[in-house]
Amino acid sequence: MKYRYYICDVFTETRFGGNQLAVLPKADGLTPDQMQQITREFNFSETAFVFPAKAGHTRHVRIFTPASEIPFAGHPNVGTAFVLATIGEFGEIDSPHTIIFEEEAGLVSVSIHAAEGKIVSCELAAPQALSLGKTVEPELVASAVSVNRDDIVTDTHDPQVCSVGLPFVFTELRDRAALERARINISGFEALRDLGVNPQLYLYTRVGESEPDGHGFDIRARMFAPLSGVAEDPATGSANCTLGGLLADYEQVTSGMFSWRIAQGVEMGRPSTLIARAEKKDGVVTGMWIGGASVLVSEGTIYLD
């Protein structure tokens, strides 16, 4: 048997930036073991497999990391929507065009925006409400990512497990210098795991208005998940979507729409741009979105015995 695949870079307008994604638009017949093998062959942070819808929506999508299947992820949804739209699976796109993917975490709505016959961006809505979980001792996070305890800022929140479908530990650092120094200390990640904390660590710092090279960004971020087979991720849509909800939750105002322009992947040489949005009504975060551009890189065929 043979299966067509497409590779795109997500959350970038430039090839060889952003986050790599392989998409198999017609994955019917593949077993979970085969999907895991194919994912390891690509060795990207995630690979997406597309099936006919089970519940009457647009498509059913399964997402794998090199280590395992996961219930939801951001850049695979944005990239899969981009690939399917680009190859004509949805016909001519009248912007905006909304599709719905069925996934383990729930229904994922993605808005596709086109201009002059090209797909210019896709934005997903979080499939679950914001979940604020346990806090983590700053010293444990500092050890895992090789920074000092005083590099961690707790004015807004302690390091905290949060999720809109996939959990991460969110930690604010005091400046870009601390963010750039972060390095994996595998024993620190194992210590978090042994305490029952999902050791996917998302680090961020706020970009000050006075920074001359801020390039219009509000946030700089990095994400490390070595125990999930991803040493560092250049653009983590699900985490950045969650961050929008987390920051909105801590905003002093009770209602409003908030947005952030986020840079990730810079330290890896794969710069990414993500736009996070969150809505808050009467003190409750009611919606979160993450979006950005994608670019097609290559296509080919996988042969299976």
Secondary structure by P-SEA (a helix, b strand, c coil): cbbbbbbbbcccccccccbbbbbccccccccaaaaaaaaaaacccbbbbbccccccccbbbbbbccccccccccaaaaaaaaaaaaacccccccccbbbbbbccccbbbbbbbbcccccccccccccccccccccccaaaaaaaaccccccccccccccccccccccccccccccaaaaaacccaaaaaaaaaaaccccbbbbbbbbcccccccccccccccccccccccccccccaaaaaaaaaaaaaaccccbbbbbbbccccccccbbbbbbbbbbbcccccccccccbbbbbccccccccc
